[in-house]
Amino acid sequence: MGPWRCLLLLPLLAPALRAQQQQFMEYVERRLTLLEERISQWHDQSSRYSTELRDFKNQVLGMLEAAEKEREAMRAEAESAAVRVDRLEREVDYLETQNPAPPCVEVDETLMDKQVATAKQRKNEKYTKLTDCSDTIASVRAMKILKRFGSTSGLWTKDAAGSSEKIYVFDGTANDTVYVFPRMREFTLFSATRKAARIKLPYPWVGTGHLVYDGHLYYIRQQGLSFQVIKFNLANKTVVDSSVFPAEEQIPVFGLSPSTYIEVSADEEGLWAIYATKEDEKNMCLAKLDPGSLDIEQMWDTPCPRENAEGAFVVCGALHVVYNTRLPSRARVQCVFDVSGTLAPEDASLVYFPKRYGSHSSLKYSPRERQIYAWDDGYQIIYRMEMKKKLEV
């Protein structure tokens, strides 16, 4: 076919080509519309699946939280049951091993009156020294701040008589759990109580006048209006003995520590108890304790006032009372009472402690180390003492 014939056919083929092109565009539009619908459906389904997955995740998290709470509740109940069982076992051990009435029974009024009468007869008698200790404190030689731990009030100490290096920590003025660190290093370097063992006492303590002596804990328990000295064996975790302190109408022994009614102290001569009563509410009293039976061997009225007193300890048979003010200042030993009469109060050195954070809530003298473990507004401090002979004062 020649070129001129093709030119004649073009006008006839143009409508057919336009029709095919229109059909092709319509086909493409339908495919695009179908693709858009499928994309829209996929988007809706994806959004729905995401919502369902999020709801499922929240539901699972809620179930996990509920399960965790139930687990914690069950663990707390198990620990509480274990504590009750342990306490029951210790009380049963105590009842089985002790002949006298346990400390939880009511106080025998007749026996109490007899103890008070006997104690009054022993007041202010001449004291016979048990050792040749004749030292007294000359000054505070050094001070070391170990750390800050626990409440503003409490006490920390070592065994005053034994060779153990364990650190015993009593956090607060009313509690029943003692923290025990194996050495000074663990107490100093590690935070909180991660390296500490816990001793659950059968009865809560009151105040900060407790003492660890020769493998036993001597701590104060309040029962009504009376106070008991509890002797607790640290090795087998049992109460060895207890005694109602033979003093009537006791009042806080230190004016700046209202929670402490009895301060148990140790020195080269043995155990002592510092206390106060309404009979002479201005001054303190001192008693010599038998560490075995908890009996009062002798008692003294001292000239040391309670007002502004924050703590006290005994060194070589001499009571040293530390004073401060309600507005924290430098603590100082301002009253000394020597039971043997060797050191006259006016001849004693006026010992100052370095000014720190507030008022000491406890001062525990260690006769074997010749230093004091102090608790000052939550800070644990060691004071190293400079000593000299009483006759040289």
C-alpha positions as CSV (number, residue, x, y, z in Angstrom):
1,M,0.0,0.0,0.0
2,G,1.4,3.4,-0.9
3,P,1.9,6.4,1.3
4,W,-1.0,8.2,-0.1
5,R,-3.4,5.3,0.9
6,C,-2.1,5.5,4.6
7,L,-2.9,9.1,4.7
8,L,-6.4,8.4,3.5
9,L,-6.9,5.8,6.3
10,L,-5.7,8.0,9.2
11,P,-9.0,9.9,9.6
12,L,-10.8,6.7,9.7
13,L,-8.5,5.0,12.4
14,A,-8.3,8.1,14.8
15,P,-11.7,7.5,16.5
16,A,-10.8,3.8,17.1
17,L,-7.4,4.8,18.7
18,R,-9.0,7.4,20.9
19,A,-11.6,4.8,22.1
20,Q,-8.8,2.3,22.9
21,Q,-6.9,5.1,24.8
22,Q,-10.0,6.0,26.8
23,Q,-10.6,2.3,27.7
24,F,-7.0,2.0,28.8
25,M,-7.2,5.0,31.1
26,E,-10.4,3.8,32.6
27,Y,-8.7,0.4,33.2
28,V,-5.8,2.1,34.9
29,E,-8.1,4.2,37.1
30,R,-10.1,1.1,38.1
31,R,-6.8,-0.6,39.1
32,L,-5.6,2.4,41.0
33,T,-9.0,2.7,42.8
34,L,-8.9,-1.0,43.8
35,L,-5.3,-0.6,45.0
36,E,-6.3,2.5,47.1
37,E,-9.1,0.5,48.6
38,R,-6.8,-2.4,49.5
39,I,-4.3,0.1,51.0
40,S,-7.1,1.7,53.0
41,Q,-8.2,-1.7,54.2
42,W,-4.7,-2.7,55.1
43,H,-4.2,0.6,57.0
44,D,-7.5,0.0,58.9
45,Q,-6.6,-3.5,59.8
46,S,-3.0,-2.5,60.9
47,S,-4.4,0.2,63.1
48,R,-6.9,-2.2,64.6
49,Y,-4.2,-4.8,65.2
50,S,-2.0,-2.1,66.8
51,T,-4.8,-1.1,69.1
52,E,-5.6,-4.7,70.0
53,L,-1.8,-5.4,70.6
54,R,-1.5,-2.3,72.8
55,D,-4.6,-3.3,74.8
56,F,-3.3,-6.8,75.1
57,K,0.1,-5.5,76.3
58,N,-1.6,-3.3,78.9
59,Q,-3.7,-6.2,80.1
60,V,-0.6,-8.4,80.4
61,L,1.2,-5.6,82.3
62,G,-1.7,-5.2,84.6
63,M,-1.8,-9.0,85.2
64,L,2.0,-9.0,85.9
65,E,1.7,-6.1,88.3
66,A,-1.2,-7.8,90.1
67,A,0.9,-11.0,90.2
68,E,3.9,-9.1,91.6
69,K,1.8,-7.5,94.3
70,E,0.4,-10.9,95.3
71,R,3.9,-12.3,95.3
72,E,5.1,-9.5,97.6
73,A,2.1,-9.9,99.8
74,M,2.8,-13.7,100.0
75,R,6.5,-13.0,100.7
76,A,5.6,-10.5,103.4
77,E,3.2,-13.0,105.0
78,A,5.9,-15.7,104.8
79,E,8.5,-13.4,106.4
80,S,6.0,-12.4,109.1
81,A,5.2,-16.0,109.7
82,A,8.9,-16.9,109.9
83,V,9.4,-14.1,112.4
84,R,6.5,-15.2,114.5
85,V,7.8,-18.8,114.4
86,D,11.3,-17.7,115.3
87,R,10.0,-15.5,118.1
88,L,7.8,-18.4,119.4
89,E,10.8,-20.8,119.3
90,R,12.9,-18.4,121.3
91,E,10.2,-17.8,123.8
92,V,9.7,-21.6,124.1
93,D,13.5,-22.0,124.6
94,Y,13.5,-19.4,127.2
95,L,10.6,-21.0,129.1
96,E,12.3,-24.4,128.9
97,T,15.7,-23.1,130.1
98,Q,14.7,-20.7,132.8
99,N,13.6,-21.6,136.3
100,P,12.4,-18.1,137.4
101,A,9.3,-16.5,135.9
102,P,9.9,-15.1,132.4
103,P,10.2,-11.4,131.9
104,C,6.8,-11.2,130.1
105,V,4.9,-12.1,133.3
106,E,3.5,-9.6,135.7
107,V,6.0,-8.1,138.1
108,D,5.8,-9.6,141.6
109,E,5.0,-6.5,143.8
110,T,6.4,-8.1,147.0
111,L,9.7,-9.0,145.3
112,M,9.9,-5.6,143.7
113,D,9.4,-3.9,147.1
114,K,12.1,-6.1,148.5
115,Q,14.5,-5.3,145.7
116,V,13.9,-1.6,146.2
117,A,14.5,-1.8,149.9
118,T,17.7,-3.7,149.4
119,A,18.9,-1.3,146.9
120,K,18.2,1.7,149.1
121,Q,20.2,0.1,151.9
122,R,23.2,-0.2,149.6
123,K,23.1,3.5,148.6
124,N,26.2,5.6,149.1
125,E,28.2,2.8,150.8
126,K,32.0,2.8,150.5
127,Y,33.0,1.1,147.2
128,T,35.7,-1.6,147.1
129,K,37.6,-1.4,143.8
130,L,37.9,-4.6,141.8
131,T,40.9,-3.5,139.7
132,D,43.9,-1.2,140.1
133,C,42.6,1.2,137.4
134,S,43.4,4.8,138.3
135,D,43.1,6.6,135.0
136,T,40.9,9.4,134.1
137,I,40.2,11.3,130.9
138,A,42.6,14.2,130.2
139,S,41.2,15.3,126.8
140,V,39.8,14.1,123.4
141,R,43.0,13.2,121.5
142,A,41.3,12.6,118.1
143,M,38.0,12.4,116.3
144,K,37.0,10.3,113.3
145,I,33.7,10.6,111.5
146,L,32.8,7.1,110.0
147,K,29.6,7.7,108.1
148,R,26.0,8.8,108.3
149,F,23.5,6.0,108.9
150,G,19.9,5.7,110.1
151,S,17.9,8.0,112.3
152,T,19.1,11.1,114.1
153,S,19.1,9.1,117.4
154,G,20.6,5.6,117.9
155,L,23.8,3.9,119.1
156,W,26.6,1.8,117.7
157,T,29.2,-0.1,119.6
158,K,31.5,-3.1,119.8
159,D,31.6,-5.7,122.5
160,A,33.0,-3.8,125.5
161,A,34.6,-6.9,127.1
162,G,35.2,-9.5,124.3
163,S,37.7,-9.5,121.4
164,S,35.1,-9.5,118.7
165,E,35.4,-6.9,115.9
166,K,31.7,-7.0,115.1
167,I,29.8,-3.7,115.0
168,Y,26.4,-3.6,116.6
169,V,24.0,-0.8,115.4
170,F,20.7,0.2,117.1
171,D,18.8,2.5,114.8
172,G,16.3,4.7,116.6
173,T,15.0,4.8,120.1
174,A,12.3,2.2,119.8
175,N,12.9,-0.9,117.7
176,D,13.5,-4.6,117.9
177,T,16.1,-5.3,115.1
178,V,19.8,-5.0,115.7
179,Y,22.2,-4.7,112.7
180,V,25.4,-6.6,113.0
181,F,28.4,-5.8,110.7
182,P,31.3,-8.3,110.7
183,R,34.0,-5.6,110.9
184,M,34.5,-1.9,110.9
185,R,35.4,-2.0,107.2
186,E,32.0,-3.4,106.1
187,F,30.2,-0.8,108.2
188,T,32.2,2.1,106.8
189,L,32.5,1.2,103.1
190,F,29.0,-0.2,102.3
191,S,25.8,1.8,102.2
192,A,22.7,0.9,104.2
193,T,22.6,-2.6,105.6
194,R,23.7,-4.7,102.6
195,K,26.5,-6.3,104.5
196,A,24.8,-6.5,107.9
197,A,23.1,-9.5,109.6
198,R,19.9,-8.8,111.5
199,I,19.1,-9.9,115.0
200,K,15.4,-9.8,115.9
201,L,15.0,-9.3,119.6
202,P,12.1,-10.9,121.5
203,Y,11.1,-7.6,123.0
204,P,11.6,-4.0,121.6
205,W,14.1,-1.7,123.2
206,V,13.5,1.8,124.5
207,G,16.0,4.6,124.5
208,T,19.7,4.4,123.6
209,G,21.3,3.1,126.8
210,H,22.0,-0.5,125.7
211,L,25.4,-2.3,125.8
212,V,27.1,-5.3,124.3
213,Y,29.3,-7.0,126.9
214,D,31.1,-10.3,126.9
215,G,28.9,-11.9,124.2
216,H,25.7,-10.6,125.6
217,L,23.4,-7.7,124.8
218,Y,22.1,-5.8,127.8
219,Y,19.1,-3.7,126.7
220,I,16.3,-1.8,128.2
221,R,12.7,-2.8,127.8
222,Q,9.7,-0.7,129.1
223,Q,6.8,-2.7,130.6
224,G,4.1,-0.3,131.8
225,L,5.7,2.1,134.3
226,S,8.6,-0.1,135.1
227,F,11.8,-0.9,133.2
228,Q,13.5,-4.2,132.7
229,V,17.2,-5.0,131.9
230,I,17.1,-7.9,129.4
231,K,20.3,-10.0,129.1
232,F,20.3,-11.5,125.6
233,N,22.8,-14.2,124.4
234,L,24.1,-13.1,121.0
235,A,25.4,-16.5,120.1
236,N,22.2,-18.6,120.5
237,K,19.7,-15.7,120.2
238,T,17.9,-16.4,123.5
239,V,17.0,-14.4,126.6
240,V,19.4,-15.5,129.4
241,D,17.9,-13.4,132.2
242,S,15.9,-10.3,133.0
243,S,15.4,-8.1,135.9
244,V,13.1,-5.3,136.8
245,F,15.2,-2.3,137.7
246,P,14.7,-1.6,141.4
247,A,14.0,2.1,141.2
248,E,10.7,3.8,141.8
249,E,9.2,6.5,139.6
250,Q,11.9,6.7,137.1
251,I,12.3,9.7,134.8
252,P,14.6,10.3,131.8
253,V,18.2,10.3,133.0
254,F,19.4,12.9,130.4
255,G,17.6,16.2,129.9
256,L,18.5,16.2,126.2
257,S,17.6,12.5,125.6
258,P,14.0,12.1,126.8
259,S,13.7,8.5,125.6
260,T,16.6,7.1,127.7
261,Y,15.6,6.1,131.2
262,I,18.6,3.8,132.0
263,E,22.1,4.0,130.5
264,V,24.0,0.7,130.8
265,S,27.7,1.4,130.7
266,A,30.9,-0.6,131.0
267,D,34.4,0.2,132.2
268,E,37.4,-1.5,133.6
269,E,35.4,-2.4,136.8
270,G,32.4,-4.0,135.0
271,L,28.8,-3.0,134.4
272,W,27.1,0.2,135.6
273,A,23.6,1.6,135.3
274,I,22.9,5.4,135.2
275,Y,19.4,6.4,136.0
276,A,17.2,9.1,137.6
277,T,14.1,9.1,139.8
278,K,11.5,11.6,141.0
279,E,12.9,11.3,144.5
280,D,15.8,13.4,143.4
281,E,14.7,14.6,140.0
282,K,17.5,17.2,139.6
283,N,20.5,14.8,139.8
284,M,21.5,11.4,138.4
285,C,22.0,8.1,140.3
286,L,24.6,5.4,139.7
287,A,24.4,1.7,140.3
288,K,26.9,-1.2,140.1
289,L,25.4,-4.2,138.2
290,D,26.3,-7.8,138.5
291,P,26.7,-8.9,134.8
292,G,25.7,-12.5,135.7
293,S,22.6,-12.1,137.8
294,L,21.7,-8.5,136.9
295,D,21.5,-7.7,140.7
296,I,22.3,-4.3,142.0
297,E,25.5,-4.5,144.0
298,Q,25.6,-0.9,145.1
299,M,23.9,2.5,144.5
300,W,25.0,6.1,144.8
301,D,23.3,9.5,144.6
302,T,25.5,11.8,142.5
303,P,25.8,15.6,142.3
304,C,25.6,15.5,138.5
305,P,22.5,17.4,137.3
306,R,20.2,16.0,134.6
307,E,19.5,19.4,133.0
308,N,21.3,19.8,129.6
309,A,22.9,16.4,130.0
310,E,23.1,14.5,126.7
311,G,25.0,11.4,127.8
312,A,27.3,9.8,130.3
313,F,29.8,6.9,130.7
314,V,32.0,5.4,133.4
315,V,35.8,5.3,133.3
316,C,37.7,3.5,136.1
317,G,34.8,3.7,138.5
318,A,34.2,7.4,137.8
319,L,31.0,8.7,136.2
320,H,31.5,11.3,133.5
321,V,28.5,13.3,132.4
322,V,28.5,15.1,129.1
323,Y,26.5,18.4,128.8
324,N,25.3,20.5,125.8
325,T,22.6,23.0,125.2
326,R,19.3,22.7,123.3
327,L,20.9,24.9,120.7
328,P,23.8,22.7,119.6
329,S,27.2,23.8,120.9
330,R,30.4,22.1,122.0
331,A,29.7,19.1,124.2
332,R,31.8,18.9,127.4
333,V,32.3,16.7,130.4
334,Q,31.4,19.0,133.2
335,C,30.6,16.7,136.1
336,V,32.7,13.7,137.3
337,F,31.7,11.5,140.2
338,D,34.3,9.0,141.4
339,V,32.7,6.2,143.5
340,S,36.0,5.4,145.2
341,G,36.6,9.0,146.3
342,T,40.0,9.1,144.7
343,L,39.2,11.9,142.3
344,A,37.4,15.0,143.7
345,P,34.9,16.6,141.3
346,E,36.7,19.9,141.4
347,D,40.0,18.3,140.4
348,A,38.7,16.6,137.3
349,S,39.7,18.0,133.9
350,L,37.0,19.9,131.9
351,V,37.0,17.8,128.7
352,Y,35.5,19.3,125.5
353,F,34.4,17.4,122.5
354,P,34.8,18.9,119.0
355,K,31.8,20.8,117.8
356,R,29.8,18.7,115.4
357,Y,26.2,18.5,114.1
358,G,23.9,18.5,117.1
359,S,23.5,16.7,120.4
360,H,24.9,13.2,121.1
361,S,22.1,10.6,121.5
362,S,24.6,8.0,122.8
363,L,28.2,7.8,124.0
364,K,29.5,4.3,124.5
365,Y,33.0,4.0,126.2
366,S,35.1,1.0,125.2
367,P,37.5,0.1,128.1
368,R,39.6,-2.2,126.0
369,E,40.1,0.4,123.2
370,R,40.0,3.6,125.3
371,Q,37.7,5.3,122.9
372,I,34.1,6.4,122.7
373,Y,31.6,5.4,120.0
374,A,29.2,8.3,119.6
375,W,26.0,8.9,117.6
376,D,25.6,12.6,116.7
377,D,22.5,13.5,114.7
378,G,22.8,10.4,112.5
379,Y,26.6,10.6,112.2
380,Q,28.7,7.8,113.7
381,I,31.8,9.1,115.3
382,I,34.8,7.7,117.2
383,Y,36.5,9.8,119.9
384,R,40.0,8.7,121.0
385,M,40.7,9.7,124.5
386,E,43.9,10.9,126.1
387,M,44.2,9.4,129.6
388,K,46.3,10.2,132.7
389,K,46.4,9.1,136.3
390,K,44.0,10.5,138.7
391,L,46.7,11.5,141.1
392,E,48.3,13.6,138.3
393,V,45.1,15.7,137.7
